[in-house]
Amino acid sequence: MIPRRKSPAIAKETPQEITLYPSRKAWLPVLVISLVFCVIGVWMISKDDWRGWLGLSFFGLCALVSALMVTFPQVSSLRLTIDGFYMGSLIRTQFTRWRDVTGFGVASISMNKMVVFNYSASYSGQRFGRKVAADLAGWEGALPDTYGMSADELANLMNSWKRRSEAQAHGEKPATGET
């Protein structure tokens, strides 16, 4: 069951699949701040300050990405299926099987509460990246967004789908209240 407290943007919800999109409200301040810095960059350029080009380039890119996220939130998504989860971004989509993760938790990384996870011992992919992430943050992986939910709610949802997948793999029915 999806917590409805913050009304995540749910595109598709069936017993076998759910797709979540990031909150537009979270990206709107990024867009506004980026545009303000773009204006400052243009002003600096008009005063013959070459650093204005650096600011305009960087914050112009930030404004473009945040405008896409505000206008088309579906360019980033989290899709949960009985087999695993897909993290979609502007550039690519990555699939991770439930059996390849040990579970989900919540951690503060750079003053931002995120849903984090470690890979199972049997998972052999991305060894170097996992080690670097674990050394830096204490976790091997993290979801890039909370998709309109609190980090705790999303971690609970992810753990619920993982348990459901494990129960189905063992021929069991999920516990009542599980999605």
ChimeraX attribute file (.defattr): number of C-alpha atoms within 10 A of each C-alpha:
attribute: neighborCount
match mode: 1-to-1
recipient: residues
	/A:1	11
	/A:2	16
	/A:3	13
	/A:4	11
	/A:5	10
	/A:6	12
	/A:7	12
	/A:8	20
	/A:9	19
	/A:10	17
	/A:11	12
	/A:12	10
	/A:13	14
	/A:14	9
	/A:15	9
	/A:16	11
	/A:17	16
	/A:18	18
	/A:19	21
	/A:20	23
	/A:21	23
	/A:22	25
	/A:23	20
	/A:24	20
	/A:25	11
	/A:26	15
	/A:27	19
	/A:28	17
	/A:29	12
	/A:30	18
	/A:31	21
	/A:32	14
	/A:33	13
	/A:34	24
	/A:35	19
	/A:36	14
	/A:37	19
	/A:38	24
	/A:39	16
	/A:40	16
	/A:41	24
	/A:42	16
	/A:43	14
	/A:44	17
	/A:45	17
	/A:46	11
	/A:47	10
	/A:48	11
	/A:49	13
	/A:50	12
	/A:51	12
	/A:52	21
	/A:53	17
	/A:54	14
	/A:55	20
	/A:56	23
	/A:57	14
	/A:58	15
	/A:59	23
	/A:60	21
	/A:61	14
	/A:62	19
	/A:63	24
	/A:64	14
	/A:65	17
	/A:66	22
	/A:67	20
	/A:68	18
	/A:69	23
	/A:70	20
	/A:71	13
	/A:72	13
	/A:73	20
	/A:74	19
	/A:75	16
	/A:76	22
	/A:77	23
	/A:78	25
	/A:79	20
	/A:80	24
	/A:81	19
	/A:82	20
	/A:83	20
	/A:84	19
	/A:85	22
	/A:86	17
	/A:87	19
	/A:88	18
	/A:89	15
	/A:90	12
	/A:91	7
	/A:92	9
	/A:93	13
	/A:94	10
	/A:95	14
	/A:96	14
	/A:97	17
	/A:98	24
	/A:99	18
	/A:100	16
	/A:101	19
	/A:102	14
	/A:103	19
	/A:104	23
	/A:105	19
	/A:106	18
	/A:107	19
	/A:108	12
	/A:109	14
	/A:110	8
	/A:111	7
	/A:112	9
	/A:113	15
	/A:114	22
	/A:115	26
	/A:116	22
	/A:117	21
	/A:118	19
	/A:119	23
	/A:120	13
	/A:121	9
	/A:122	9
	/A:123	12
	/A:124	9
	/A:125	10
	/A:126	10
	/A:127	12
	/A:128	9
	/A:129	12
	/A:130	17
	/A:131	15
	/A:132	13
	/A:133	16
	/A:134	15
	/A:135	11
	/A:136	11
	/A:137	16
	/A:138	16
	/A:139	19
	/A:140	20
	/A:141	19
	/A:142	18
	/A:143	16
	/A:144	16
	/A:145	21
	/A:146	21
	/A:147	25
	/A:148	22
	/A:149	22
	/A:150	19
	/A:151	22
	/A:152	17
	/A:153	19
	/A:154	23
	/A:155	22
	/A:156	19
	/A:157	20
	/A:158	21
	/A:159	18
	/A:160	20
	/A:161	25
	/A:162	26
	/A:163	20
	/A:164	21
	/A:165	23
	/A:166	18
	/A:167	14
	/A:168	14
	/A:169	13
	/A:170	9
	/A:171	9
	/A:172	11
	/A:173	13
	/A:174	16
	/A:175	11
	/A:176	6
	/A:177	7
	/A:178	14
	/A:179	21
